Structures are given as C-alpha cells and as structure tokens.
Amino acid sequence: MLTHTFLHLPGLGPSTERRLWDAGFLTWDDFLNAPQPPLASSKVPLWREELLASKERLEAGDADWFATRLPPAETWRLFFDFRDHLACVDIETDGTPQNEVTAVALYDGIHTARTYAHGKNLYDFNDAITASKVLVTFNGRCFDAPILTSHLGAKLPKAHIDLRNVLCGIGVKGGLKKCEERYGVDRGDLAGADGYLAVLLWREYSRHGKPAVLETLLAYNAADVLALPVLLAHAINERLSQTPFAHLYTQPIPAPGENPHAPDPDVLRRVWHERRPGSGWGR
C-alpha cells in the first residue's frame, strides 16, 4: 500500500491524493513516469524528489522514515510492507501517579505472545523489542510508548500504528474493550475486566507474592495484545474500502492468538470482588 501512497509527501493532503488516484496515478511510478501529473502545483518537482527518496527508503526497509511523514490515522499503510516486523505491545502499571510498569506483553501476530513482569524479567523487553520495526498499540502514543521509554529506557521503533488513531479516522471511538466488543473479540474468563483489575492484581501480588495472582495479571496483559491484530485487520479493511485498492489488500480477520497464561478463577472472583463502583479506573 505504501507504493500507492502520496500522503507522506510534504504539503499533499487527502483530497490531492484522491485526485491522483482518480486520474489513474495509482503508484509512485505512475507519478514519476508522467510528463506532467494532473496537479497545478509548484511542489511537483519536490514531490518527484521525495518519491525517488521513498523508493530508496522502502528498499532499505526504513519504516521510521515513512512513519514520521504519515498522519497518525494513516500509519495502517505500513502494515503491508512491514507485517513480518510488527510488535503488538501493551503495558500495565501500578495505578500510582508514577505509573510504575508492572507488566509488558509483546506479540508479533505469529509466535506465542511473550510477557515481562516487574521483579522478574521486565527489562528483557528492551532486548526483545529491538527486532521489530513497527509498533502496534491501542492509545500507545499517549500512554504505553512514553512510559516504556522513560521508565524502562526502551528504544522503540518510531514507526507506530496506534489503533486508537486509526479507528478514530473511521469514526470508531472508545477504549480498547469497547472496540473489542464492536468487532466480536471474546476474552473468555476475562470478559468484562478492565485496567483496574490489573491494578488490583498487582497490589494483591505485591502483598502476598502468590504465583496465581501474577499469572492472572499476565493473562490479562497478554489478552490485550492478542486482540490487537484482530482490530488491526478490521481497521485496515475499513480504511481500504475508502481507496481503489481494497481488492488488492483486503485482509482475512485472524482469530486471537492463544494466551500463554491462564487466569485463575478463584483469584478473579476474590480480587475482582474487591472493586468498588465509581473507582474511575478503566482502559
């Protein structure tokens, strides 16, 4: 999809991109090979130079270069050229103003999701993320990524598909759980749980150190990242429907990956029962 994209060119917006597509300029080469594109703009020579640079950067696998030039709602276009280098990431924190990281989940959409826990292997995440070129999160631009950078010192990809931005671009708003409900994602025993459960679980684990409590926290954390490829596929297909390229790139909707952790029913009943209405938590 990137080779059909013109939005990353300086000063070129969605309406101009649509004009190019409607005029039959569907790829970078169509633009570069035309004696005169159908645009009365002094920027045409600059855009030609930028498209030549785009071909070089794509050949080099430089996702960051494109991500810094695309609007946040359009970063879904990175998926097709970098699908083998995605990192779905979600964090849990302790619920204090300091936002200490208690758990991180990482999923590439193919292999088993990996989790990292405070006091165990949390900083191993920093090494694991270096193999990825594109971050996939929900609201991670505002929350997960800054915290991972400031608290863990993680060096994250600049290329970032934040599904909250992408879904808002098609009018789908609300938190992660609301979006999951819209697209039929089933969390099983964790249905109805939100971010406050993770806070309660961490507090319980900090007090008593019971493995079943940590296992339940990690199961919740992993469920967040396992849902992201499902939401991404739905978002991509809806965004594609607004382009001439849906027949080329429409994605099958994957099933959520298998959770490597299992929530303990007794822990869920006991800890979730402690929740009080009006807590103000939820994510």
N, C-alpha and C positions, 0 to 999 in steps of 0.2 A: 504493500500500500504506500510505502514511502516514495516509490518512484512515480506515483500518481499525485503526490502531494506538492502543493505550491505555497501552502500557508506559512511555511518556515522562511519564506523569502521576506526581506525587510520591506515593510510598507505594503504588503499584499494581503488583503483580507479575504474572508469567506465569499463575499459576492464576486470578487475578481477571480478567485479560484473556480467558482461555479461558471463564470463566463468562459473561462478557458476550457473547461470540460465540455460545455455546451457547444463550443466552436470546434470540438474534435481534438483539442490539445489535451490528451489523456495521460501523457507521460512526459518526463523530463526531456527525452529525446525528441518528442514532437515539438516542444518549445525550441530546443537548441537547433533543430534542423530546419525550422521555418525561416524563410527570408524576413518575414515580418509578422510577429504574433499579433492577434487582434486586440492590441492594447495601445492606446494613445498615451503613453507614459514615458517620461524621461528616465525612468528607472529600468527600462528594458535591458540596456547594456549591463547594469549592475546585476539584474536577475540572471542574465546569462552566466556571468562570472560565478554567482552563487550556486547555480545549478551544476556547473563544472566542479566546483568545490564539493557539492553534495554527492556527486558520483564518487569522488575520491574518498570522502568520509564514510560513505556506505561500504565501499570496497574494503576499507580499513576496519570495518566493524565498530565505528565510533558512535555508539548510541548517545553518549553525552552531548555530542555536537548538535544532534538533531533535537534532543530534549530541551536544550537551552533556547532553541528557536521556535519551538511549537507552543501554542497556548496550552495550559494545563488540561483543558477539556478535550484536546485533540491528541494527547500523548498515546491514546489507544492505537494509533497508527504504527507505533514502534513494535507492536506485538509480532507482526508477520516476519520481520527480518531478524528479530532477536528472541523468538519464542524458546530457543534452546538455552537461553541465558537469563531467564526470569527468576526473580526471588520474591515470592509472596511472603510478607513479613507482618507480624503483629506483636505488640508488646503488652504486658500487664504491669501495672505499677502498684505501689503500696497505699495509694489513696491519700498521701500527705501532700502538702504544698511542694515538697522537694521532688515528688514524683520519682522515687527510687524504683528502679526496674526490678521486678520480681521474677519475670519470665519473658522469654522471647521464643516465638515459633517461626520456623523458616521452611518454606515448601516451594519446590520448583515445578510443581504440577505433574511430575513424573515419578520421582522416587518417594520413599516414605518421608513424611514430614519429620523435621528434627526440632527438638525443644532444648532450651537452655534455661537453667534455673539459678537464681541468686544463691550463693553459697555452695554451689555445685560446679557447674560448667559454664556459667554465664558468659565469661569472656572468650570462650571458644567460638562464640558467634562472630567475633571480629575477624577470625581467620576464615570462617565458612563463607561469609558474605563476599569475600574478595573474588570468588569465581563467577559472580553474577554481573550482568551489565545493565539490567533494568529492574528497578524496584517496583513491586506491586503492593499497594496498601489500600486501606479504606481510612481516609482522613489522616493519612500518614504525613502529609506535608506539614500539617499544623501540630501533630502530636508525636507519632512514633519516630519519624526521622530526626527531628531536633533533639529528642531525648536520647536516642541511641548515639548521636554524635557527641552531645555534651556530657552524658553520664558514663558511656562506655568507651568513648573515643573511637567509635566505629567509623570506618571510611566507606561510606555508602556510595553507590552509583548516583551520579547526578540525574541520570535518566530515571524518571519516576512516573509511573501510571498510578495516580491517585484516583481510585474508583469513585470516590465521592464527587470529585470534579467532573469526571467523565459522565456519570449518571445524572448529575445536575444539568449537564448540557443537553439532555433529552427529557428534562422535566421530572426525573425520578429523584425525590428528595427524602431525607430522613436518615436515621442511623443505620448501622450495618444490619442489625437484626430486622428492622423494618424492610430493608431491601431484600434480605434473605426470604422473608415471608412473601414478598411480592413475586419472587421467582421460584418459590416452592422448595427452598432448601430446608431439609429436615435435620435437626440436631439431635434427634433421639432423646436420650435421658437428660440432655442439656437444654431441651426446648424451654423457652421462657426465661432462661438465665441471662443476666446482663453483666456489665463490667463490675457492678458492686459485688457480685458473687466472688469474683476474683480477689477483690479486696478482703472480703470476709475470710476466704480460704487462706490467704496469706497471713492474716492476723492469727488465725487458728493454728496454722503450721508454725508460725514464729513462737507461739506459746508452748506448743506441745511436741513439735517435730515429728508428727506421725506421718509415715510414708504415704498412707492412703489419702491424706489431705493434699499433699503435694501432687500426687498422681491425679487427683481430681482437678486441681488448678491447671496442670499441664494439659489435661484433656480439654478443658475449656479453651485454653490458649490455642491449642492445635486446631480446634474446631473453627476458630476464626480464620486461620489461613487456608484451611481446606475448602472453605466457602468461596474464597476469592476467585479461583479460576472459573467457577460457575457464573458468578456475577460478571466477570470479565467477558466471557463468551456472550452472555446476553447483551451486555453493553455494546460490544463490538458489532453484533448483528443489527442492533437497532441503529447504531451510527452508520453502518454500511448501507442501510436502507435509504439513507439520505444522499447517497452517492451513486454514480453509474457502475459501481464495481461490486455490488452485492453478489452477483452470480459468480464472481471470481474468488471471493474471500469469505463467504458466509461460513461460520464455524459450527461444528456439532457441539451441543451442550454436554459437557462432561458430567459424570457423576462425581460427587465429592470424594476425595481420596479417603483411604482408610485411616482412622485415627490411631496413632501408635500408643495412646494412653486410654484407659477406661475409667470413667468417673465412678466413684464408689457410691452406691445408692444410699447407704447409711450416712455417709458424710454429707451428701447433698441434702438429705432430709434434716439432719441436725443443724448444719451450718446455714442453710437457706432459711430455716425456720427462724433464725435469729434476726433476719432482715426486718426492718421497721418501715412502715409506709412513710412516704414523704422524706426519704433519705436524701433525695436529689441526685442519686447516682444512676448511671446507665449509659451504655455506649454501644 
